[in-house]
Amino acid sequence: MFRKIGMIGRDKICGEMLPRCRGEKPPFILKGIRGVGKTALLRWAFMRGEEPKAFISASDTPKNNLEHIAKAWRLVIKYGDKKVPLQRAKISELKHAILTQKKGSIYIDDLHAAKPTFIIFLKTIRERFKIFAAGVSPLTKEDLNPIMWGIVSIRVPPIDKKNRLEFAEKACEQYGSQEAPSELAQASRGYPARLIGMAQGAVEVKAPRVRGEEIDLSPSLLLLLAGIAALRYVGRGMDDTALYLIGGMGVALVLVLRFFLFRGMR
């Protein structure tokens, strides 16, 4: 996407990523809901990153990811003294060739989709190479949290209002859309995937969201929790036991609701 339209409205995030992918600062992980443009940002950083570098997806198979890394790093795979074609190399041979390297950068998309086998592999490469990643928030897998310590988290918000029209104009021009850019800018609410889908005609302008895109409920849950907590303090101040208990039960209910919502979003 960024090659055709550019990183409109992403100056701040790009400015934060650039010194990191060049090795001047610690690596990063991009977090945000689906359709907000994390993959495009990660690819933009990858294009500007240090060599050797590779771009993989946590949703891909282990063999494919190992092949992508070996090919991107131009590694020679050997079995004993003999060279082995990349497509015929075994997983153990690919791993050995990769792990014997002294440096490298690996950009991982769809980190939220990581399976146990990928997490095990991630633990190994995390100790040797620079890891840059992107994933749908919240990244709640317990095994991922210790691995990602020390990697700076960058939240990716929707494109702000002042840049949405420019993005919509470029998208309409690129994909030949007959829709009014101002209408697409407003209907997209700053989500690049939704706007491009509308410009391509794959998504109706009045569609509530792109398939697979979550609704960000965090602000609503925060306001609800704050309101219930306030109710609890009011009950305490008025010495109203019933009101105080209702507030306490409400806080517990919101926390349980948040747990199951985030669990379902995984």
C-alpha positions in Angstrom: 0.0 0.0 0.0 2.7 2.5 1.0 4.5 2.1 -2.4 1.4 3.2 -4.2 -0.1 5.9 -1.9 2.7 6.7 0.5 2.7 7.0 4.3 0.2 9.9 4.5 -0.5 10.9 8.1 2.2 8.6 9.5 5.1 11.1 9.8 5.3 10.8 13.6 5.3 7.0 13.6 7.8 6.8 10.7 10.0 9.2 12.5 9.9 6.9 15.5 10.6 3.8 13.6 13.4 5.0 11.3 16.2 5.2 13.8 15.1 1.9 15.3 15.2 -0.1 12.1 18.6 1.5 11.3 20.0 0.2 14.5 20.3 3.6 16.3 17.7 2.7 18.9 16.1 -0.5 20.3 13.6 -2.4 18.1 9.9 -1.9 18.1 6.6 -3.7 18.0 3.5 -2.0 16.3 0.2 -2.6 18.1 -3.3 -1.7 17.0 -6.6 -3.1 15.8 -7.1 -4.7 12.4 -7.2 -2.5 9.4 -5.3 0.4 10.9 -2.2 0.0 8.7 0.3 -1.9 10.9 1.5 -4.2 8.0 2.2 -1.2 5.7 4.2 0.5 8.4 6.2 -2.6 9.2 7.0 -3.1 5.5 8.0 0.6 5.2 10.4 0.0 8.1 11.7 -3.2 6.5 12.5 -1.5 3.3 14.8 0.9 5.3 16.2 -1.6 7.7 19.8 -2.9 8.0 21.0 -5.9 6.1 20.7 -8.8 6.4 17.0 -8.6 7.0 13.9 -10.8 6.4 10.2 -10.3 6.5 8.0 -13.2 7.7 4.5 -13.8 9.2 3.7 -15.6 12.4 0.7 -17.1 10.7 2.9 -18.8 8.0 4.3 -22.3 8.4 7.6 -22.8 10.2 9.2 -24.3 7.0 8.1 -21.3 4.9 9.4 -18.8 7.4 12.8 -20.5 7.7 13.0 -20.5 3.9 12.1 -16.8 3.7 14.9 -15.9 6.2 17.5 -18.2 4.5 16.6 -16.8 1.1 16.6 -13.1 2.2 19.9 -13.6 4.0 21.4 -15.4 1.0 22.5 -18.4 3.1 24.1 -21.5 1.8 22.4 -24.6 3.2 24.7 -27.6 3.7 24.3 -31.3 4.6 27.7 -32.3 5.6 30.0 -30.9 2.9 27.3 -30.8 0.2 25.1 -27.9 -0.7 21.4 -28.4 -0.5 18.8 -26.6 -2.6 16.7 -24.3 -0.4 13.4 -26.1 -1.3 14.9 -29.5 -0.4 16.5 -28.4 2.8 15.1 -29.9 6.1 13.9 -27.7 8.9 16.9 -28.7 11.1 19.3 -27.7 8.3 17.6 -24.3 7.8 17.7 -23.6 11.5 21.3 -24.5 11.7 22.2 -22.2 8.8 20.2 -19.3 10.3 21.4 -19.7 13.9 25.0 -19.8 13.0 24.8 -16.2 11.7 26.2 -13.5 13.9 23.7 -10.7 13.1 20.4 -10.1 11.3 17.1 -8.4 11.5 13.7 -10.2 11.3 10.4 -8.4 10.8 7.5 -10.4 12.0 3.9 -9.6 10.9 0.7 -11.0 12.5 2.4 -11.7 15.8 -0.9 -12.2 17.5 -1.4 -15.3 15.3 1.8 -17.0 16.7 1.4 -20.7 17.5 3.4 -22.6 20.1 6.0 -23.8 17.5 6.6 -20.2 16.3 6.9 -18.9 19.9 9.5 -21.5 20.6 11.4 -20.4 17.5 10.9 -16.8 18.5 12.6 -17.4 21.8 15.7 -18.7 20.1 16.1 -16.0 17.5 15.2 -13.2 20.0 18.5 -13.9 21.8 20.6 -13.6 18.6 18.9 -11.2 16.2 17.0 -7.9 16.2 13.2 -8.5 16.2 10.7 -6.0 14.8 7.0 -7.0 14.9 3.4 -6.0 14.4 0.3 -7.5 15.9 -3.3 -6.9 16.8 -3.9 -5.5 20.2 -4.1 -6.9 22.8 -1.2 -9.3 22.6 -2.4 -11.4 25.5 -0.5 -14.7 24.9 1.5 -15.2 28.1 4.4 -16.9 26.4 4.9 -13.8 24.2 5.2 -11.2 27.0 8.7 -12.3 28.4 10.0 -12.6 24.8 9.0 -9.1 23.9 10.5 -7.4 26.9 13.0 -4.7 25.9 11.2 -4.1 22.6 9.5 -0.7 22.4 5.7 -0.7 21.9 4.4 1.8 19.3 0.6 2.2 19.2 -0.8 2.7 15.7 -4.0 4.9 15.7 -6.3 5.6 12.7 -5.1 8.4 10.4 -6.0 11.8 11.9 -8.8 13.9 10.3 -6.5 16.5 8.8 -4.8 13.8 6.6 -7.7 11.6 5.7 -8.8 13.6 2.7 -5.4 13.6 1.2 -5.2 9.8 1.7 -8.6 9.4 0.1 -7.7 11.5 -2.9 -4.5 9.5 -3.5 -6.5 6.2 -3.1 -9.2 7.3 -5.6 -6.6 8.4 -8.1 -4.6 5.1 -7.7 -7.6 2.8 -8.0 -9.7 4.8 -10.4 -12.6 5.3 -7.9 -15.5 7.4 -8.9 -16.5 8.0 -5.3 -16.1 11.4 -3.8 -12.8 11.5 -1.8 -14.4 13.5 1.0 -17.1 10.9 1.4 -14.5 8.1 1.6 -12.4 10.1 4.1 -15.4 10.5 6.4 -16.8 6.9 6.0 -13.4 5.3 6.5 -12.9 7.0 10.0 -9.2 6.9 9.3 -8.7 3.2 8.8 -6.5 2.7 5.7 -7.8 -0.9 4.9 -11.4 0.3 4.9 -10.7 3.4 2.8 -8.7 1.4 0.2 -11.4 -1.3 0.1 -13.9 1.4 -0.7 -11.7 3.0 -3.4 -11.3 -0.5 -5.0 -15.1 -1.1 -4.9 -14.6 -4.2 -2.7 -16.3 -2.5 0.3 -19.5 -0.5 0.3 -19.0 3.1 1.4 -21.8 2.7 3.9 -20.3 -0.6 5.3 -19.8 -0.3 9.1 -16.3 -1.9 8.8 -14.1 -4.2 6.8 -14.3 -7.9 7.3 -12.2 -9.0 10.3 -11.8 -5.5 11.6 -12.6 -5.2 15.4 -14.4 -2.4 17.1 -12.2 -0.7 19.6 -14.1 -1.0 22.8 -11.3 0.3 25.1 -12.6 3.9 25.5 -16.1 2.6 26.3 -14.9 0.1 28.8 -12.7 2.8 30.4 -15.6 5.2 30.8 -17.9 2.5 32.1 -15.3 1.4 34.7 -14.7 5.1 35.8 -18.4 5.6 36.2 -18.9 2.5 38.3 -15.8 3.4 40.4 -17.3 6.9 41.0 -20.6 5.3 42.1 -18.7 3.2 44.6 -17.0 6.3 46.1 -20.2 8.2 46.3 -21.8 5.3 48.2 -18.8 5.3 50.6 -19.1 9.0 51.1 -22.8 8.8 51.8 -22.3 5.8 54.0 -24.7 3.9 51.7 -23.7 0.2 52.0 -26.0 -0.9 49.2 -24.6 1.7 46.7 -21.1 0.9 47.7 -21.7 -2.9 47.2 -23.3 -2.2 43.8 -20.3 -0.2 42.7 -17.9 -2.9 43.8 -19.9 -5.6 42.0 -20.0 -3.4 38.9 -16.2 -3.0 38.9 -15.8 -6.8 39.1 -18.3 -7.3 36.3 -16.4 -4.9 34.0 -13.1 -6.6 34.7 -14.7 -10.0 33.9 -16.2 -8.6 30.7 -12.9 -7.1 29.6 -11.2 -10.5 30.2 -13.6 -12.4 28.0 -13.7 -9.7 25.3 -9.9 -9.6 25.0 -9.8 -13.4 25.1 -12.3 -13.6 22.2 -10.3 -11.0 20.2 -7.3 -13.4 20.2 
